[in-house]
Amino acid sequence: MTRYQHLASLLGQRIEQGLYPIGVRLPSIRVLSKEHGVSITTVQQAYRELEDQQLVEARAKSGYFVAQRKLRPGLPACCDMTQCSLTIPRWDLVREMVNPARAGEIALGTAAPDVAASSLKPLTRAISHLSQRHSARTFVDDDIRGCAELRGQIARLMIDSGSRMDADNILITDGGREALSIAIRCVCKPGDVVAVEKPCFPAGLQLLHGLGMNILEIPTDPVAGISVEALELALEQWPVKAVLVTSTGQNPLGYAMPAERREALLRLAQEHDVAIIEDDAYGELSYPYPRPATITSMDLSGNVLLCSSFSKTLAPGLRVGWIAPGSYMNRAIHMKYSGTGPTAGLPQLAIADFIEQGHYLKHVRRMRAQYQYNRDLITGWVTDYFPCGTRVSRPQGGFLLWIELDHRVDAQRLNRALSEQAISIAVGAVFSAAGKYDSCLRINYARPLTGEIKAAVSHIGAMVHKLLEQ
């Protein structure tokens, strides 16, 4: 994030919080320049950004004022039905979504972070340096649990989440997908019932299906997360073995569960002897700081299995994830050994060095600010270009926006039409096992939001208008 974007984000937050009420005159360009130690040009660019977001308006010879606020679009509706599915529909759609982008395509349907950020350069240098050293540890299988340096660094990072663990509590995996797979197999066998949020991220649904699980979808609030009340009723009717949840920055809704709901979920799971598999892949990208405490940090029984990876904070191509399996460590190690074996040493050592040198926390802070800024900007574009009545999530972390269109709009048909213009989205149908969300879509706002992306969002909105007219 550039200096002017950082300043624009800061002023925007103050406006959102009501510190600068509607109609009030904002600090002058010269005052802000001195206050923040930036150039006059930087302040001017920041104000232009806020004008683009329609948060401020310039008045001749008077300065900048807080504009009459645009009405924020409503939040997506909460599904009120618990459903159990034995099959996963639309693998064809998932496969289409994960296919490599075509040359020139604006791929808004992925769940990848901004891998072009300059704050990742020290990581690139670390990988290059380690490769050139030809160290035996770089090319030889290390401890099945993963390199001790990285496990120790992860344990230190998790202090911010309220978790107290050491390197021996952590097992390194080949990405977050393997961490989830190990967690599921630690507590379930084929044919068991696993409760999930609704909507749920496609990879989680496909993974559960591939492991032979029955999926029980629980109504989920776009702000507070999975309904503990609905889950309690489900536990009385179904032999649920585990609950898969993303408590912070959930994909696709982006919410962060309030602390009291996390505690209530943990109590309920303990009462019914149900394991919790907590996916924390987006936890470090929580906009509020300090980040919310994990459910794992509240657990004393060892029945919460915490899974995460560096795919969302750094880059998916690193293929480094990890699991803190609680009381299931021995079983998890056996599954790791009998499955993929030790994870490659080079990316582990590079990431450990990246964290140890202080680059990781700096990078994550920068990305959090960029993603929050982008969320506000792209939400404004959706408000401007999409039909009235469009509902939009309000992510508290990560870089994914969930959009609910008029029920008459088929997102698959929309995606086919956009494909002709070299634009792609993630259609809502892949986020439910029982079939739902045909009129929903998810778009990625991780990368810097250029004029090209703004034009793509405008084009999506225009196409939605056109489909409604038809």
GUPA-852033 format. One line per 10 residues: their letters; for each residue x negated, y negated, z of C-alpha. Coordinates in nm, 2 decimals. Each point is the difference from the previous one (the first is absolute). Example, Ala and Ser with C-alpha at 12.3 -4.5 7.8 and 13.67 -1.06 7.14 Angstrom:
BEGIN
as = -1.23:0.45:0.78; -0.14:-0.34:-0.07;
end
This chain:
BEGIN
mtryqhlasl = 0.00:0.00:0.00; -0.14:-0.34:-0.10; -0.02:-0.30:0.24; 0.30:-0.17:-0.15; 0.21:0.32:0.02; -0.10:0.04:0.36; 0.11:-0.35:0.08; 0.32:0.04:-0.20; 0.08:0.32:0.20; -0.07:-0.18:0.33;
lgqrieqgly = 0.23:-0.29:-0.08; 0.26:0.24:-0.14; 0.00:0.19:0.32; 0.05:-0.32:0.20; 0.29:-0.09:-0.22; 0.16:0.34:0.04; -0.04:-0.02:0.38; 0.17:-0.33:0.01; -0.30:-0.20:0.12; 0.06:-0.23:-0.30;
pigvrlpsir = 0.38:-0.04:-0.03; 0.18:-0.06:-0.33; -0.05:-0.35:-0.12; -0.29:-0.09:0.22; -0.31:-0.16:-0.15; -0.30:0.23:0.00; -0.36:-0.10:0.09; -0.17:-0.21:-0.27; -0.26:0.15:-0.23; -0.28:-0.19:0.17;
vlskehgvsi = 0.11:0.11:0.35; 0.01:0.36:-0.10; -0.33:-0.03:-0.17; -0.17:-0.12:0.32; 0.20:0.24:0.23; -0.10:0.31:-0.20; -0.33:-0.10:-0.13; 0.09:0.04:-0.36; -0.01:-0.22:-0.31; 0.28:-0.23:-0.11;
ttvqqayrel = 0.03:0.22:-0.31; 0.06:0.31:0.21; 0.28:-0.17:0.19; 0.16:-0.12:-0.33; -0.01:0.35:-0.13; 0.16:0.13:0.32; 0.28:-0.24:-0.03; 0.05:0.09:-0.36; 0.03:0.37:0.10; 0.27:-0.10:0.26;
edqqlveara = 0.18:-0.20:-0.27; 0.00:0.32:-0.22; 0.16:0.19:0.30; 0.25:-0.29:0.03; -0.10:-0.05:0.37; -0.11:-0.36:-0.05; 0.08:-0.29:-0.23; -0.21:-0.30:-0.09; 0.15:-0.34:0.02; -0.17:-0.29:-0.19;
ksgyfvaqrk = -0.21:-0.22:0.22; 0.13:0.18:0.31; -0.18:0.34:0.02; 0.13:0.35:0.04; 0.31:0.10:0.18; 0.16:0.34:0.11; 0.25:0.09:-0.27; 0.35:0.11:0.04; -0.05:0.38:0.06; 0.10:0.25:-0.26;
lrpglpaccd = 0.23:0.26:0.13; -0.20:0.31:0.07; 0.15:0.31:-0.17; 0.18:0.25:0.23; -0.17:0.31:0.13; 0.06:0.34:-0.16; 0.30:0.19:0.13; -0.06:0.28:0.26; 0.11:0.34:-0.12; 0.25:0.13:0.26;
mtqcsltipr = -0.01:0.37:-0.09; -0.23:0.28:0.12; -0.07:0.25:-0.28; -0.19:0.33:-0.03; -0.15:0.09:-0.33; -0.15:0.33:-0.11; -0.13:-0.13:-0.33; -0.19:-0.31:-0.11; 0.15:-0.17:-0.31; -0.18:-0.20:-0.26;
wdlvremvnp = -0.36:0.13:0.00; 0.00:-0.12:-0.36; 0.05:-0.36:0.13; -0.27:0.04:0.26; -0.25:0.13:-0.25; 0.08:-0.29:-0.23; -0.06:-0.24:0.28; -0.35:0.14:0.08; -0.11:0.02:-0.36; -0.29:-0.23:-0.08;
arageialgt = 0.11:-0.34:-0.12; -0.02:-0.06:-0.38; -0.23:-0.26:-0.14; 0.14:-0.34:0.07; 0.29:0.13:0.22; 0.10:-0.20:0.30; 0.04:0.30:0.25; 0.21:-0.13:0.29; 0.11:0.35:0.11; -0.32:0.13:0.16;
aapdvaassl = -0.07:0.00:0.37; -0.37:-0.10:-0.04; -0.17:-0.29:0.18; -0.21:-0.27:-0.16; -0.32:0.19:-0.09; -0.15:-0.30:-0.17; -0.04:-0.21:0.32; -0.34:-0.15:0.04; -0.01:0.11:0.36; -0.04:0.36:-0.12;
kpltraishl = -0.34:-0.08:-0.15; -0.20:0.11:0.31; 0.17:0.33:-0.03; -0.11:0.04:-0.36; -0.36:-0.09:0.10; 0.01:0.26:0.28; 0.11:0.27:-0.24; -0.27:-0.09:-0.24; -0.27:-0.02:0.27; 0.09:0.34:0.14;
sqrhsartfv = 0.01:0.16:-0.34; -0.35:-0.13:-0.08; -0.15:0.13:0.33; 0.08:0.36:-0.09; 0.05:0.08:0.36; 0.08:0.37:0.07; 0.31:-0.11:0.19; 0.14:-0.17:-0.31; 0.01:0.32:-0.20; 0.03:0.28:0.26;
dddirgcael = 0.32:0.10:0.18; 0.00:-0.15:0.34; 0.21:0.09:0.31; 0.34:0.13:-0.10; 0.15:-0.27:0.22; -0.18:-0.27:-0.21; -0.30:-0.21:0.07; -0.03:-0.11:0.37; -0.08:-0.36:-0.10; 0.33:-0.05:-0.18;
rgqiarlmid = 0.20:0.17:0.26; -0.16:-0.22:0.27; 0.08:-0.32:-0.20; 0.36:0.11:-0.05; 0.04:0.06:0.37; -0.12:-0.36:0.06; 0.23:-0.14:-0.26; 0.30:0.18:0.17; -0.05:-0.20:0.32; 0.20:-0.28:-0.17;
sgsrmdadni = 0.29:0.24:-0.04; 0.00:0.08:0.38; -0.15:0.35:-0.06; -0.28:0.12:0.22; -0.18:0.28:-0.18; -0.35:0.10:-0.08; -0.17:0.16:-0.30; 0.09:0.35:0.11; 0.37:-0.08:-0.02; -0.03:-0.08:-0.38;
litdggreal = -0.02:0.22:-0.31; -0.10:-0.15:-0.33; 0.20:0.12:-0.31; 0.01:-0.04:-0.37; 0.23:-0.30:0.00; 0.32:-0.07:0.19; 0.19:0.27:-0.20; -0.21:0.28:0.15; 0.03:-0.15:0.35; 0.38:0.01:-0.03;
siaircvckp = -0.01:0.35:-0.15; -0.21:0.12:0.30; 0.23:-0.17:0.25; 0.32:0.16:-0.16; -0.16:0.34:-0.01; -0.12:-0.03:0.36; 0.36:-0.02:0.13; 0.22:0.15:-0.27; 0.03:0.31:-0.22; 0.18:0.03:-0.33;
gdvvavekpc = 0.38:-0.03:0.04; -0.02:-0.23:0.30; 0.18:-0.33:0.02; -0.19:-0.33:0.00; 0.18:-0.33:0.07; -0.11:-0.30:-0.21; 0.09:-0.36:-0.04; 0.24:-0.10:-0.28; -0.14:-0.13:-0.23; -0.33:0.19:0.03;
fpaglqllhg = -0.32:-0.03:-0.21; 0.00:0.24:-0.30; -0.33:0.17:0.09; 0.14:0.10:0.34; 0.31:0.15:-0.15; -0.19:0.19:-0.27; -0.25:0.13:0.26; 0.28:0.13:0.22; 0.16:0.16:-0.29; -0.32:0.16:-0.12;
lgmnileipt = -0.05:0.15:0.35; 0.34:0.15:-0.01; 0.16:-0.22:0.26; 0.37:-0.11:0.02; 0.03:-0.37:0.02; 0.24:-0.18:0.23; 0.05:-0.37:-0.09; 0.08:-0.23:0.29; 0.16:-0.35:-0.05; -0.27:-0.27:0.03;
dpvagisvea = 0.04:-0.37:0.07; -0.21:-0.23:-0.23; -0.12:-0.19:0.30; -0.01:0.23:0.30; -0.07:0.34:-0.17; 0.15:0.35:0.05; 0.32:0.02:0.19; -0.07:0.17:0.33; 0.38:0.04:0.06; 0.05:0.18:-0.33;
lelaleqwpv = -0.31:0.21:0.06; 0.14:0.10:0.34; 0.32:0.12:-0.16; -0.20:0.19:-0.27; -0.21:0.17:0.26; 0.32:0.14:0.16; 0.11:0.15:-0.33; -0.33:0.10:-0.18; -0.30:0.20:0.12; -0.24:-0.28:-0.07;
kavlvtstgq = -0.37:0.08:0.05; -0.16:-0.33:-0.07; 0.07:-0.37:-0.08; -0.21:-0.17:-0.27; 0.00:-0.38:0.06; -0.20:-0.30:-0.11; 0.03:-0.24:0.30; -0.19:-0.30:-0.15; 0.02:-0.13:-0.36; 0.23:0.28:-0.11;
nplgyampae = 0.00:0.09:-0.37; 0.23:-0.12:-0.17; 0.18:-0.23:0.25; -0.31:-0.15:0.17; 0.15:-0.03:0.35; -0.18:0.04:0.33; 0.21:0.19:0.26; 0.05:-0.20:0.32; -0.19:0.13:0.31; 0.32:0.10:0.17;
rreallrlaq = 0.11:0.21:-0.29; -0.34:0.18:-0.02; 0.04:0.08:0.37; 0.35:0.12:-0.05; -0.10:0.22:-0.29; -0.28:0.15:0.21; 0.23:0.08:0.29; 0.25:0.16:-0.23; -0.26:0.22:-0.16; -0.13:0.11:0.34;
ehdvaiiedd = 0.35:0.08:0.12; 0.06:0.23:-0.30; -0.36:0.13:-0.03; -0.04:-0.14:-0.35; -0.34:-0.11:-0.13; -0.05:-0.35:-0.15; -0.22:-0.04:-0.30; -0.09:-0.37:-0.01; -0.13:-0.13:-0.33; -0.21:-0.31:0.07;
aygelsypyp = -0.15:-0.06:-0.34; 0.13:-0.36:0.00; -0.05:-0.07:0.37; -0.31:-0.21:-0.05; 0.18:-0.21:-0.25; 0.26:-0.13:0.25; 0.06:-0.37:-0.04; 0.05:-0.08:0.37; -0.32:0.02:0.20; -0.08:0.18:0.22;
rpatitsmdl = 0.15:0.29:-0.19; 0.28:0.20:0.16; -0.09:0.29:0.22; 0.04:0.35:-0.16; 0.24:0.25:0.14; -0.31:0.22:0.05; -0.13:-0.25:0.26; 0.32:0.05:0.20; -0.03:0.38:0.00; -0.15:0.20:0.29;
sgnvllcssf = 0.11:0.34:-0.12; -0.21:0.04:-0.31; 0.31:0.06:-0.21; -0.04:-0.30:-0.23; -0.23:0.06:-0.30; -0.14:-0.33:-0.14; -0.10:-0.01:-0.37; -0.17:-0.27:-0.19; -0.24:-0.08:-0.28; -0.21:-0.27:-0.16;
sktlapglrv = 0.20:0.02:-0.32; 0.22:-0.30:0.08; -0.25:-0.21:0.19; -0.30:0.06:-0.24; 0.05:0.21:-0.31; 0.19:0.32:-0.09; -0.30:0.13:-0.20; -0.20:0.05:0.31; 0.22:0.29:0.10; -0.08:-0.03:0.37;
gwiapgsymn = 0.28:0.05:0.25; 0.02:0.12:0.36; 0.22:0.16:0.26; 0.01:-0.01:0.38; 0.20:0.32:0.05; 0.04:-0.02:0.38; 0.03:0.34:0.15; -0.01:0.17:-0.34; -0.37:-0.07:-0.07; -0.11:0.36:-0.02;
raihmkysgt = 0.27:0.09:-0.24; -0.07:-0.31:-0.21; -0.37:0.08:-0.03; 0.09:0.36:-0.11; 0.23:-0.14:-0.27; -0.27:-0.24:-0.12; -0.25:0.28:-0.01; 0.23:0.24:-0.19; 0.11:-0.27:-0.24; -0.23:-0.26:-0.15;
gptaglpqla = -0.29:0.05:0.24; -0.22:-0.30:0.11; 0.08:-0.34:-0.16; -0.27:-0.15:-0.22; -0.28:-0.17:0.20; -0.08:-0.30:-0.22; 0.33:-0.20:0.04; 0.02:0.08:0.37; -0.35:-0.14:0.07; 0.06:-0.30:-0.22;
iadfieqghy = 0.33:-0.08:0.18; -0.16:0.05:0.34; -0.28:-0.25:-0.09; 0.26:-0.24:-0.14; 0.19:0.00:0.33; -0.31:-0.01:0.22; -0.14:-0.30:-0.18; 0.33:-0.19:0.07; 0.11:-0.01:-0.36; 0.31:0.21:0.05;
lkhvrrmraq = 0.17:-0.23:0.25; -0.08:-0.30:-0.21; 0.14:0.17:-0.31; 0.32:0.10:0.17; 0.06:-0.35:0.15; -0.04:-0.14:-0.35; 0.24:0.26:-0.15; 0.26:-0.06:0.26; 0.00:-0.37:-0.07; 0.01:0.06:-0.38;
yqynrdlitg = 0.28:0.25:0.02; 0.22:-0.21:0.23; -0.05:-0.30:-0.23; 0.08:0.21:-0.30; 0.31:0.13:0.17; 0.14:-0.34:0.05; -0.09:-0.11:-0.35; 0.15:0.30:-0.18; 0.31:-0.01:0.22; 0.05:-0.35:-0.12;
wvtdyfpcgt = -0.03:0.11:-0.36; 0.26:0.28:0.05; 0.23:-0.25:0.15; -0.04:-0.23:-0.30; 0.02:0.25:-0.28; 0.22:0.29:0.12; 0.38:-0.02:0.02; 0.18:-0.13:0.31; 0.07:0.28:0.24; -0.34:0.17:-0.05;
rvsrpqggfl = -0.12:0.13:0.33; -0.37:0.00:0.09; -0.21:0.15:0.28; -0.20:-0.22:0.24; -0.33:0.20:0.04; -0.19:-0.04:0.32; -0.31:0.17:-0.14; -0.14:0.16:-0.32; 0.06:-0.13:-0.35; 0.33:0.16:-0.12;
lwieldhrvd = 0.34:-0.17:-0.06; 0.33:0.20:-0.01; 0.27:-0.16:-0.21; 0.37:0.11:0.00; 0.19:-0.10:-0.31; 0.37:-0.01:-0.08; 0.13:0.36:0.01; 0.09:-0.02:-0.37; -0.37:-0.03:-0.10; -0.18:0.33:-0.07;
aqrlnralse = -0.37:-0.05:0.10; -0.11:0.28:-0.23; 0.16:-0.17:-0.30; -0.16:-0.32:0.11; -0.34:0.16:0.02; 0.04:0.15:-0.35; 0.09:-0.35:-0.14; -0.30:-0.16:0.18; -0.23:0.27:-0.14; 0.05:-0.15:-0.34;
qaisiavgav = -0.15:-0.32:0.14; -0.29:0.18:0.17; 0.14:-0.05:0.35; 0.06:0.28:0.24; 0.17:0.03:0.34; 0.07:0.28:0.26; 0.36:0.10:-0.03; 0.20:0.06:0.32; 0.11:0.36:-0.09; -0.34:0.14:0.10;
fsaagkydsc = 0.03:-0.13:0.36; 0.28:0.24:0.10; 0.01:0.38:0.01; 0.38:0.02:-0.01; 0.04:-0.25:-0.29; 0.05:-0.37:0.08; -0.12:-0.35:-0.09; 0.08:0.02:-0.37; 0.03:-0.38:0.01; -0.32:-0.07:0.19;
lrinyarplt = -0.36:-0.06:-0.09; -0.34:-0.06:0.16; -0.26:-0.23:-0.12; -0.36:-0.06:0.11; -0.13:-0.34:0.09; -0.36:0.09:0.10; -0.19:-0.17:-0.28; -0.03:-0.38:-0.03; 0.33:-0.11:-0.14; -0.10:-0.15:-0.34;
geikaavshi = 0.22:-0.18:-0.25; 0.01:0.33:-0.19; 0.16:0.18:0.30; 0.24:-0.29:0.06; 0.11:0.04:-0.36; 0.05:0.37:0.05; 0.22:-0.06:0.30; 0.19:-0.25:-0.20; 0.04:0.25:-0.28; 0.13:0.27:0.25;
gamvhklleq = 0.26:-0.25:0.13; 0.11:-0.09:-0.35; 0.04:0.37:-0.09; 0.21:0.06:0.31; 0.22:-0.29:-0.10; 0.03:0.15:-0.35; 0.09:0.35:0.13; 0.27:-0.15:0.22; 0.15:-0.19:-0.29; 0.01:0.33:-0.20;
end
